[in-house]
């Protein structure tokens, strides 16, 4: 990405109050992500390319359920 990498983009997204609790999943062509840097930027998980659509759907489902459960509890 020109200008900002994915870590910087994630950190920028997370700085907005309304986005702070939205789970971010990193997609990477390299197959590996600097996990510590990804988590520090606000990521909750990562998946390498080529993306298995079933795995991605499962991850999105899990993190969406967690996010909605937290919202329901009034976190």
PyMOL Python script that loads the backbone (N, CA, C, O; Angstrom):
from pymol import cmd

cmd.read_pdbstr("""\
ATOM      1  N   UNK A   1       0.846  -1.178   0.000  1.00  0.00           N
ATOM      2  CA  UNK A   1       0.000   0.000   0.000  1.00  0.00           C
ATOM      3  C   UNK A   1       0.886   1.234   0.000  1.00  0.00           C
ATOM      4  O   UNK A   1       1.786   1.361   0.829  1.00  0.00           O
ATOM      5  N   UNK A   2       0.636   2.111  -0.902  1.00  0.00           N
ATOM      6  CA  UNK A   2       1.432   3.340  -0.895  1.00  0.00           C
ATOM      7  C   UNK A   2       1.052   4.250   0.276  1.00  0.00           C
ATOM      8  O   UNK A   2      -0.127   4.413   0.591  1.00  0.00           O
ATOM      9  N   UNK A   3       2.051   4.831   0.905  1.00  0.00           N
ATOM     10  CA  UNK A   3       1.802   5.789   1.982  1.00  0.00           C
ATOM     11  C   UNK A   3       1.778   5.180   3.370  1.00  0.00           C
ATOM     12  O   UNK A   3       2.501   5.642   4.254  1.00  0.00           O
ATOM     13  N   UNK A   4       0.972   4.165   3.584  1.00  0.00           N
ATOM     14  CA  UNK A   4       0.867   3.519   4.893  1.00  0.00           C
ATOM     15  C   UNK A   4       0.853   2.006   4.699  1.00  0.00           C
ATOM     16  O   UNK A   4       0.292   1.495   3.730  1.00  0.00           O
ATOM     17  N   UNK A   5       1.475   1.304   5.632  1.00  0.00           N
ATOM     18  CA  UNK A   5       1.373  -0.156   5.571  1.00  0.00           C
ATOM     19  C   UNK A   5       0.143  -0.587   6.377  1.00  0.00           C
ATOM     20  O   UNK A   5      -0.548   0.250   6.958  1.00  0.00           O
ATOM     21  N   UNK A   6      -0.119  -1.870   6.407  1.00  0.00           N
ATOM     22  CA  UNK A   6      -1.300  -2.380   7.092  1.00  0.00           C
ATOM     23  C   UNK A   6      -1.300  -2.105   8.582  1.00  0.00           C
ATOM     24  O   UNK A   6      -2.351  -1.859   9.174  1.00  0.00           O
ATOM     25  N   UNK A   7      -0.115  -2.148   9.195  1.00  0.00           N
ATOM     26  CA  UNK A   7      -0.027  -1.878  10.628  1.00  0.00           C
ATOM     27  C   UNK A   7      -0.406  -0.429  10.931  1.00  0.00           C
ATOM     28  O   UNK A   7      -1.146  -0.152  11.874  1.00  0.00           O
ATOM     29  N   UNK A   8       0.109   0.479  10.124  1.00  0.00           N
ATOM     30  CA  UNK A   8      -0.203   1.899  10.310  1.00  0.00           C
ATOM     31  C   UNK A   8      -1.680   2.167  10.032  1.00  0.00           C
ATOM     32  O   UNK A   8      -2.315   2.955  10.733  1.00  0.00           O
ATOM     33  N   UNK A   9      -2.223   1.509   9.010  1.00  0.00           N
ATOM     34  CA  UNK A   9      -3.638   1.672   8.689  1.00  0.00           C
ATOM     35  C   UNK A   9      -4.502   1.169   9.838  1.00  0.00           C
ATOM     36  O   UNK A   9      -5.469   1.829  10.218  1.00  0.00           O
ATOM     37  N   UNK A  10      -4.164   0.005  10.398  1.00  0.00           N
ATOM     38  CA  UNK A  10      -4.918  -0.546  11.524  1.00  0.00           C
ATOM     39  C   UNK A  10      -4.868   0.393  12.723  1.00  0.00           C
ATOM     40  O   UNK A  10      -5.893   0.640  13.358  1.00  0.00           O
ATOM     41  N   UNK A  11      -3.694   0.914  13.035  1.00  0.00           N
ATOM     42  CA  UNK A  11      -3.555   1.833  14.164  1.00  0.00           C
ATOM     43  C   UNK A  11      -4.395   3.092  13.935  1.00  0.00           C
ATOM     44  O   UNK A  11      -5.015   3.610  14.864  1.00  0.00           O
ATOM     45  N   UNK A  12      -4.411   3.575  12.698  1.00  0.00           N
ATOM     46  CA  UNK A  12      -5.210   4.753  12.349  1.00  0.00           C
ATOM     47  C   UNK A  12      -6.704   4.454  12.545  1.00  0.00           C
ATOM     48  O   UNK A  12      -7.431   5.279  13.098  1.00  0.00           O
ATOM     49  N   UNK A  13      -7.156   3.294  12.101  1.00  0.00           N
ATOM     50  CA  UNK A  13      -8.556   2.894  12.263  1.00  0.00           C
ATOM     51  C   UNK A  13      -8.912   2.829  13.746  1.00  0.00           C
ATOM     52  O   UNK A  13      -9.963   3.321  14.157  1.00  0.00           O
ATOM     53  N   UNK A  14      -8.048   2.230  14.541  1.00  0.00           N
ATOM     54  CA  UNK A  14      -8.314   2.031  15.961  1.00  0.00           C
ATOM     55  C   UNK A  14      -8.294   3.329  16.770  1.00  0.00           C
ATOM     56  O   UNK A  14      -8.870   3.383  17.856  1.00  0.00           O
ATOM     57  N   UNK A  15      -7.644   4.367  16.262  1.00  0.00           N
ATOM     58  CA  UNK A  15      -7.610   5.654  16.970  1.00  0.00           C
ATOM     59  C   UNK A  15      -8.977   6.335  16.987  1.00  0.00           C
ATOM     60  O   UNK A  15      -9.245   7.162  17.859  1.00  0.00           O
ATOM     61  N   UNK A  16      -9.837   5.997  16.037  1.00  0.00           N
ATOM     62  CA  UNK A  16     -11.177   6.586  16.004  1.00  0.00           C
ATOM     63  C   UNK A  16     -12.028   5.918  17.083  1.00  0.00           C
ATOM     64  O   UNK A  16     -12.117   4.691  17.133  1.00  0.00           O
ATOM     65  N   UNK A  17     -12.638   6.702  17.924  1.00  0.00           N
ATOM     66  CA  UNK A  17     -13.406   6.182  19.059  1.00  0.00           C
ATOM     67  C   UNK A  17     -14.436   5.134  18.617  1.00  0.00           C
ATOM     68  O   UNK A  17     -14.564   4.086  19.250  1.00  0.00           O
ATOM     69  N   UNK A  18     -15.157   5.412  17.548  1.00  0.00           N
ATOM     70  CA  UNK A  18     -16.216   4.483  17.137  1.00  0.00           C
ATOM     71  C   UNK A  18     -15.683   3.166  16.579  1.00  0.00           C
ATOM     72  O   UNK A  18     -16.442   2.205  16.455  1.00  0.00           O
ATOM     73  N   UNK A  19     -14.403   3.101  16.242  1.00  0.00           N
ATOM     74  CA  UNK A  19     -13.811   1.890  15.679  1.00  0.00           C
ATOM     75  C   UNK A  19     -12.967   1.101  16.675  1.00  0.00           C
ATOM     76  O   UNK A  19     -12.492   0.012  16.352  1.00  0.00           O
ATOM     77  N   UNK A  20     -12.779   1.625  17.861  1.00  0.00           N
ATOM     78  CA  UNK A  20     -11.797   1.047  18.771  1.00  0.00           C
ATOM     79  C   UNK A  20     -12.076  -0.403  19.145  1.00  0.00           C
ATOM     80  O   UNK A  20     -11.138  -1.151  19.421  1.00  0.00           O
ATOM     81  N   UNK A  21     -13.341  -0.821  19.162  1.00  0.00           N
ATOM     82  CA  UNK A  21     -13.675  -2.188  19.562  1.00  0.00           C
ATOM     83  C   UNK A  21     -13.929  -3.126  18.388  1.00  0.00           C
ATOM     84  O   UNK A  21     -14.252  -4.296  18.597  1.00  0.00           O
ATOM     85  N   UNK A  22     -13.792  -2.644  17.180  1.00  0.00           N
ATOM     86  CA  UNK A  22     -14.019  -3.489  16.012  1.00  0.00           C
ATOM     87  C   UNK A  22     -12.794  -4.379  15.802  1.00  0.00           C
ATOM     88  O   UNK A  22     -11.675  -3.876  15.701  1.00  0.00           O
ATOM     89  N   UNK A  23     -12.998  -5.700  15.735  1.00  0.00           N
ATOM     90  CA  UNK A  23     -11.866  -6.609  15.555  1.00  0.00           C
ATOM     91  C   UNK A  23     -11.293  -6.529  14.134  1.00  0.00           C
ATOM     92  O   UNK A  23     -12.041  -6.515  13.156  1.00  0.00           O
ATOM     93  N   UNK A  24      -9.983  -6.479  14.033  1.00  0.00           N
ATOM     94  CA  UNK A  24      -9.305  -6.433  12.737  1.00  0.00           C
ATOM     95  C   UNK A  24      -8.527  -7.730  12.520  1.00  0.00           C
ATOM     96  O   UNK A  24      -7.796  -8.184  13.400  1.00  0.00           O
ATOM     97  N   UNK A  25      -8.696  -8.313  11.343  1.00  0.00           N
ATOM     98  CA  UNK A  25      -7.954  -9.508  10.962  1.00  0.00           C
ATOM     99  C   UNK A  25      -7.008  -9.120   9.834  1.00  0.00           C
ATOM    100  O   UNK A  25      -7.437  -8.612   8.799  1.00  0.00           O
ATOM    101  N   UNK A  26      -5.728  -9.362  10.042  1.00  0.00           N
ATOM    102  CA  UNK A  26      -4.737  -9.040   9.021  1.00  0.00           C
ATOM    103  C   UNK A  26      -4.717 -10.114   7.937  1.00  0.00           C
ATOM    104  O   UNK A  26      -4.697 -11.307   8.243  1.00  0.00           O
ATOM    105  N   UNK A  27      -4.721  -9.695   6.675  1.00  0.00           N
ATOM    106  CA  UNK A  27      -4.522 -10.584   5.536  1.00  0.00           C
ATOM    107  C   UNK A  27      -3.143 -10.286   4.981  1.00  0.00           C
ATOM    108  O   UNK A  27      -2.801  -9.123   4.762  1.00  0.00           O
ATOM    109  N   UNK A  28      -2.349 -11.316   4.751  1.00  0.00           N
ATOM    110  CA  UNK A  28      -0.997 -11.077   4.298  1.00  0.00           C
ATOM    111  C   UNK A  28      -0.618 -11.997   3.145  1.00  0.00           C
ATOM    112  O   UNK A  28      -0.943 -13.184   3.145  1.00  0.00           O
ATOM    113  N   UNK A  29       0.066 -11.434   2.176  1.00  0.00           N
ATOM    114  CA  UNK A  29       0.546 -12.214   1.035  1.00  0.00           C
ATOM    115  C   UNK A  29       1.802 -12.985   1.409  1.00  0.00           C
ATOM    116  O   UNK A  29       2.147 -13.974   0.762  1.00  0.00           O
ATOM    117  N   UNK A  30       2.480 -12.534   2.445  1.00  0.00           N
ATOM    118  CA  UNK A  30       3.743 -13.152   2.835  1.00  0.00           C
ATOM    119  C   UNK A  30       3.526 -14.433   3.623  1.00  0.00           C
ATOM    120  O   UNK A  30       4.461 -15.220   3.776  1.00  0.00           O
ATOM    121  N   UNK A  31       2.331 -14.663   4.123  1.00  0.00           N
ATOM    122  CA  UNK A  31       2.062 -15.848   4.913  1.00  0.00           C
ATOM    123  C   UNK A  31       2.425 -15.697   6.373  1.00  0.00           C
ATOM    124  O   UNK A  31       2.043 -16.524   7.202  1.00  0.00           O
ATOM    125  N   UNK A  32       3.156 -14.652   6.693  1.00  0.00           N
ATOM    126  CA  UNK A  32       3.492 -14.398   8.092  1.00  0.00           C
ATOM    127  C   UNK A  32       3.253 -12.935   8.401  1.00  0.00           C
ATOM    128  O   UNK A  32       3.421 -12.068   7.543  1.00  0.00           O
ATOM    129  N   UNK A  33       2.873 -12.680   9.594  1.00  0.00           N
ATOM    130  CA  UNK A  33       2.652 -11.318  10.073  1.00  0.00           C
ATOM    131  C   UNK A  33       3.501 -11.150  11.315  1.00  0.00           C
ATOM    132  O   UNK A  33       3.656 -12.089  12.096  1.00  0.00           O
ATOM    133  N   UNK A  34       4.048  -9.972  11.503  1.00  0.00           N
ATOM    134  CA  UNK A  34       4.738  -9.666  12.748  1.00  0.00           C
ATOM    135  C   UNK A  34       3.650  -9.585  13.815  1.00  0.00           C
ATOM    136  O   UNK A  34       3.045  -8.531  14.013  1.00  0.00           O
ATOM    137  N   UNK A  35       3.404 -10.699  14.499  1.00  0.00           N
ATOM    138  CA  UNK A  35       2.272 -10.806  15.422  1.00  0.00           C
ATOM    139  C   UNK A  35       2.261  -9.713  16.475  1.00  0.00           C
ATOM    140  O   UNK A  35       1.220  -9.105  16.722  1.00  0.00           O
ATOM    141  N   UNK A  36       3.392  -9.456  17.093  1.00  0.00           N
ATOM    142  CA  UNK A  36       3.448  -8.435  18.146  1.00  0.00           C
ATOM    143  C   UNK A  36       3.044  -7.075  17.585  1.00  0.00           C
ATOM    144  O   UNK A  36       2.295  -6.332  18.218  1.00  0.00           O
ATOM    145  N   UNK A  37       3.540  -6.760  16.406  1.00  0.00           N
ATOM    146  CA  UNK A  37       3.211  -5.469  15.795  1.00  0.00           C
ATOM    147  C   UNK A  37       1.736  -5.433  15.376  1.00  0.00           C
ATOM    148  O   UNK A  37       1.084  -4.396  15.491  1.00  0.00           O
ATOM    149  N   UNK A  38       1.218  -6.549  14.897  1.00  0.00           N
ATOM    150  CA  UNK A  38      -0.191  -6.623  14.512  1.00  0.00           C
ATOM    151  C   UNK A  38      -1.115  -6.444  15.701  1.00  0.00           C
ATOM    152  O   UNK A  38      -2.099  -5.707  15.627  1.00  0.00           O
ATOM    153  N   UNK A  39      -0.795  -7.125  16.809  1.00  0.00           N
ATOM    154  CA  UNK A  39      -1.610  -6.976  18.012  1.00  0.00           C
ATOM    155  C   UNK A  39      -1.507  -5.558  18.563  1.00  0.00           C
ATOM    156  O   UNK A  39      -2.506  -4.992  19.008  1.00  0.00           O
ATOM    157  N   UNK A  40      -0.319  -4.986  18.538  1.00  0.00           N
ATOM    158  CA  UNK A  40      -0.126  -3.616  19.032  1.00  0.00           C
ATOM    159  C   UNK A  40      -0.931  -2.615  18.208  1.00  0.00           C
ATOM    160  O   UNK A  40      -1.368  -1.587  18.724  1.00  0.00           O
ATOM    161  N   UNK A  41      -1.125  -2.922  16.921  1.00  0.00           N
ATOM    162  CA  UNK A  41      -1.879  -2.031  16.046  1.00  0.00           C
ATOM    163  C   UNK A  41      -3.384  -2.228  16.182  1.00  0.00           C
ATOM    164  O   UNK A  41      -4.165  -1.478  15.595  1.00  0.00           O
ATOM    165  N   UNK A  42      -3.795  -3.234  16.952  1.00  0.00           N
ATOM    166  CA  UNK A  42      -5.221  -3.452  17.164  1.00  0.00           C
ATOM    167  C   UNK A  42      -5.780  -4.688  16.495  1.00  0.00           C
ATOM    168  O   UNK A  42      -6.988  -4.922  16.537  1.00  0.00           O
ATOM    169  N   UNK A  43      -4.920  -5.484  15.875  1.00  0.00           N
ATOM    170  CA  UNK A  43      -5.388  -6.707  15.235  1.00  0.00           C
ATOM    171  C   UNK A  43      -5.714  -7.787  16.247  1.00  0.00           C
ATOM    172  O   UNK A  43      -5.149  -7.825  17.340  1.00  0.00           O
ATOM    173  N   UNK A  44      -6.639  -8.673  15.869  1.00  0.00           N
ATOM    174  CA  UNK A  44      -7.005  -9.779  16.746  1.00  0.00           C
ATOM    175  C   UNK A  44      -6.540 -11.121  16.186  1.00  0.00           C
ATOM    176  O   UNK A  44      -6.489 -12.114  16.912  1.00  0.00           O
ATOM    177  N   UNK A  45      -6.202 -11.152  14.895  1.00  0.00           N
ATOM    178  CA  UNK A  45      -5.798 -12.401  14.256  1.00  0.00           C
ATOM    179  C   UNK A  45      -5.219 -12.067  12.888  1.00  0.00           C
ATOM    180  O   UNK A  45      -5.231 -10.916  12.454  1.00  0.00           O
ATOM    181  N   UNK A  46      -4.708 -13.107  12.214  1.00  0.00           N
ATOM    182  CA  UNK A  46      -4.204 -12.927  10.854  1.00  0.00           C
ATOM    183  C   UNK A  46      -4.469 -14.196  10.058  1.00  0.00           C
ATOM    184  O   UNK A  46      -4.687 -15.270  10.621  1.00  0.00           O
ATOM    185  N   UNK A  47      -4.446 -14.052   8.756  1.00  0.00           N
ATOM    186  CA  UNK A  47      -4.617 -15.185   7.849  1.00  0.00           C
ATOM    187  C   UNK A  47      -3.779 -14.894   6.604  1.00  0.00           C
ATOM    188  O   UNK A  47      -3.749 -13.767   6.110  1.00  0.00           O
ATOM    189  N   UNK A  48      -3.103 -15.926   6.108  1.00  0.00           N
ATOM    190  CA  UNK A  48      -2.239 -15.753   4.945  1.00  0.00           C
ATOM    191  C   UNK A  48      -2.961 -16.000   3.639  1.00  0.00           C
ATOM    192  O   UNK A  48      -3.979 -16.691   3.592  1.00  0.00           O
ATOM    193  N   UNK A  49      -2.416 -15.423   2.579  1.00  0.00           N
ATOM    194  CA  UNK A  49      -2.934 -15.651   1.236  1.00  0.00           C
ATOM    195  C   UNK A  49      -2.181 -16.823   0.619  1.00  0.00           C
ATOM    196  O   UNK A  49      -0.995 -16.992   0.903  1.00  0.00           O
ATOM    197  N   UNK A  50      -2.805 -17.615  -0.189  1.00  0.00           N
ATOM    198  CA  UNK A  50      -4.200 -17.485  -0.612  1.00  0.00           C
ATOM    199  C   UNK A  50      -5.137 -17.797   0.546  1.00  0.00           C
ATOM    200  O   UNK A  50      -4.899 -18.708   1.338  1.00  0.00           O
ATOM    201  N   UNK A  51      -6.192 -17.024   0.619  1.00  0.00           N
ATOM    202  CA  UNK A  51      -7.127 -17.121   1.733  1.00  0.00           C
ATOM    203  C   UNK A  51      -8.088 -18.281   1.509  1.00  0.00           C
ATOM    204  O   UNK A  51      -8.686 -18.417   0.442  1.00  0.00           O
ATOM    205  N   UNK A  52      -8.221 -19.104   2.524  1.00  0.00           N
ATOM    206  CA  UNK A  52      -9.242 -20.150   2.522  1.00  0.00           C
ATOM    207  C   UNK A  52     -10.538 -19.461   2.941  1.00  0.00           C
ATOM    208  O   UNK A  52     -10.653 -19.027   4.088  1.00  0.00           O
ATOM    209  N   UNK A  53     -11.513 -19.350   2.043  1.00  0.00           N
ATOM    210  CA  UNK A  53     -12.729 -18.600   2.377  1.00  0.00           C
ATOM    211  C   UNK A  53     -13.478 -19.158   3.588  1.00  0.00           C
ATOM    212  O   UNK A  53     -14.096 -18.401   4.336  1.00  0.00           O
ATOM    213  N   UNK A  54     -13.427 -20.454   3.780  1.00  0.00           N
ATOM    214  CA  UNK A  54     -14.105 -21.062   4.931  1.00  0.00           C
ATOM    215  C   UNK A  54     -13.408 -20.662   6.233  1.00  0.00           C
ATOM    216  O   UNK A  54     -14.069 -20.373   7.231  1.00  0.00           O
ATOM    217  N   UNK A  55     -12.094 -20.645   6.221  1.00  0.00           N
ATOM    218  CA  UNK A  55     -11.348 -20.242   7.412  1.00  0.00           C
ATOM    219  C   UNK A  55     -11.596 -18.768   7.727  1.00  0.00           C
ATOM    220  O   UNK A  55     -11.783 -18.394   8.884  1.00  0.00           O
ATOM    221  N   UNK A  56     -11.596 -17.939   6.685  1.00  0.00           N
ATOM    222  CA  UNK A  56     -11.844 -16.513   6.900  1.00  0.00           C
ATOM    223  C   UNK A  56     -13.243 -16.291   7.454  1.00  0.00           C
ATOM    224  O   UNK A  56     -13.417 -15.512   8.392  1.00  0.00           O
ATOM    225  N   UNK A  57     -14.243 -16.960   6.893  1.00  0.00           N
ATOM    226  CA  UNK A  57     -15.613 -16.832   7.399  1.00  0.00           C
ATOM    227  C   UNK A  57     -15.709 -17.267   8.859  1.00  0.00           C
ATOM    228  O   UNK A  57     -16.393 -16.632   9.662  1.00  0.00           O
ATOM    229  N   UNK A  58     -15.024 -18.343   9.189  1.00  0.00           N
ATOM    230  CA  UNK A  58     -15.050 -18.836  10.573  1.00  0.00           C
ATOM    231  C   UNK A  58     -14.435 -17.815  11.522  1.00  0.00           C
ATOM    232  O   UNK A  58     -14.971 -17.563  12.601  1.00  0.00           O
ATOM    233  N   UNK A  59     -13.306 -17.226  11.118  1.00  0.00           N
ATOM    234  CA  UNK A  59     -12.658 -16.215  11.960  1.00  0.00           C
ATOM    235  C   UNK A  59     -13.556 -14.992  12.123  1.00  0.00           C
ATOM    236  O   UNK A  59     -13.716 -14.479  13.230  1.00  0.00           O
ATOM    237  N   UNK A  60     -14.137 -14.529  11.026  1.00  0.00           N
ATOM    238  CA  UNK A  60     -15.020 -13.366  11.094  1.00  0.00           C
ATOM    239  C   UNK A  60     -16.217 -13.679  11.986  1.00  0.00           C
ATOM    240  O   UNK A  60     -16.627 -12.838  12.787  1.00  0.00           O
ATOM    241  N   UNK A  61     -16.778 -14.871  11.858  1.00  0.00           N
ATOM    242  CA  UNK A  61     -17.915 -15.263  12.678  1.00  0.00           C
ATOM    243  C   UNK A  61     -17.562 -15.241  14.164  1.00  0.00           C
ATOM    244  O   UNK A  61     -18.310 -14.696  14.975  1.00  0.00           O
ATOM    245  N   UNK A  62     -16.429 -15.830  14.516  1.00  0.00           N
ATOM    246  CA  UNK A  62     -16.018 -15.881  15.926  1.00  0.00           C
ATOM    247  C   UNK A  62     -15.830 -14.481  16.490  1.00  0.00           C
ATOM    248  O   UNK A  62     -16.348 -14.164  17.560  1.00  0.00           O
ATOM    249  N   UNK A  63     -15.091 -13.646  15.775  1.00  0.00           N
ATOM    250  CA  UNK A  63     -14.811 -12.316  16.309  1.00  0.00           C
ATOM    251  C   UNK A  63     -16.038 -11.412  16.281  1.00  0.00           C
ATOM    252  O   UNK A  63     -16.165 -10.518  17.118  1.00  0.00           O
ATOM    253  N   UNK A  64     -16.940 -11.631  15.332  1.00  0.00           N
ATOM    254  CA  UNK A  64     -18.188 -10.870  15.314  1.00  0.00           C
ATOM    255  C   UNK A  64     -19.042 -11.236  16.512  1.00  0.00           C
ATOM    256  O   UNK A  64     -19.616 -10.362  17.161  1.00  0.00           O
ATOM    257  N   UNK A  65     -19.127 -12.533  16.808  1.00  0.00           N
ATOM    258  CA  UNK A  65     -19.900 -12.972  17.974  1.00  0.00           C
ATOM    259  C   UNK A  65     -19.330 -12.394  19.273  1.00  0.00           C
ATOM    260  O   UNK A  65     -20.077 -11.927  20.133  1.00  0.00           O
ATOM    261  N   UNK A  66     -18.013 -12.430  19.405  1.00  0.00           N
ATOM    262  CA  UNK A  66     -17.371 -11.866  20.597  1.00  0.00           C
ATOM    263  C   UNK A  66     -17.676 -10.381  20.705  1.00  0.00           C
ATOM    264  O   UNK A  66     -18.032  -9.889  21.776  1.00  0.00           O
ATOM    265  N   UNK A  67     -17.535  -9.671  19.597  1.00  0.00           N
ATOM    266  CA  UNK A  67     -17.784  -8.224  19.573  1.00  0.00           C
ATOM    267  C   UNK A  67     -19.232  -7.919  19.964  1.00  0.00           C
ATOM    268  O   UNK A  67     -19.476  -7.041  20.793  1.00  0.00           O
ATOM    269  N   UNK A  68     -20.186  -8.631  19.380  1.00  0.00           N
ATOM    270  CA  UNK A  68     -21.594  -8.394  19.685  1.00  0.00           C
ATOM    271  C   UNK A  68     -21.931  -8.767  21.122  1.00  0.00           C
ATOM    272  O   UNK A  68     -22.749  -8.104  21.760  1.00  0.00           O
ATOM    273  N   UNK A  69     -21.310  -9.815  21.632  1.00  0.00           N
ATOM    274  CA  UNK A  69     -21.534 -10.202  23.024  1.00  0.00           C
ATOM    275  C   UNK A  69     -21.053  -9.107  23.972  1.00  0.00           C
ATOM    276  O   UNK A  69     -21.720  -8.788  24.956  1.00  0.00           O
ATOM    277  N   UNK A  70     -19.903  -8.542  23.670  1.00  0.00           N
ATOM    278  CA  UNK A  70     -19.392  -7.440  24.499  1.00  0.00           C
ATOM    279  C   UNK A  70     -20.293  -6.227  24.437  1.00  0.00           C
ATOM    280  O   UNK A  70     -20.525  -5.566  25.449  1.00  0.00           O
ATOM    281  N   UNK A  71     -20.803  -5.930  23.250  1.00  0.00           N
ATOM    282  CA  UNK A  71     -21.722  -4.801  23.123  1.00  0.00           C
ATOM    283  C   UNK A  71     -23.000  -5.047  23.923  1.00  0.00           C
ATOM    284  O   UNK A  71     -23.526  -4.139  24.567  1.00  0.00           O
ATOM    285  N   UNK A  72     -23.483  -6.264  23.874  1.00  0.00           N
ATOM    286  CA  UNK A  72     -24.711  -6.628  24.591  1.00  0.00           C
ATOM    287  C   UNK A  72     -24.529  -6.501  26.107  1.00  0.00           C
ATOM    288  O   UNK A  72     -25.447  -6.095  26.820  1.00  0.00           O
ATOM    289  N   UNK A  73     -23.341  -6.851  26.584  1.00  0.00           N
ATOM    290  CA  UNK A  73     -23.069  -6.758  28.021  1.00  0.00           C
ATOM    291  C   UNK A  73     -22.823  -5.317  28.463  1.00  0.00           C
ATOM    292  O   UNK A  73     -22.706  -5.038  29.657  1.00  0.00           O
ATOM    293  N   UNK A  74     -22.746  -4.415  27.505  1.00  0.00           N
ATOM    294  CA  UNK A  74     -22.535  -3.005  27.836  1.00  0.00           C
ATOM    295  C   UNK A  74     -21.108  -2.653  28.158  1.00  0.00           C
ATOM    296  O   UNK A  74     -20.848  -1.719  28.916  1.00  0.00           O
ATOM    297  N   UNK A  75     -20.197  -3.381  27.597  1.00  0.00           N
ATOM    298  CA  UNK A  75     -18.776  -3.159  27.828  1.00  0.00           C
ATOM    299  C   UNK A  75     -18.423  -1.778  27.470  1.00  0.00           C
ATOM    300  O   UNK A  75     -17.263  -1.386  27.592  1.00  0.00           O
TER     301      UNK A  75
END
""", "prot")
cmd.dss("prot")
cmd.show_as("cartoon", "prot")
cmd.util.cbc("prot")
cmd.orient("prot")
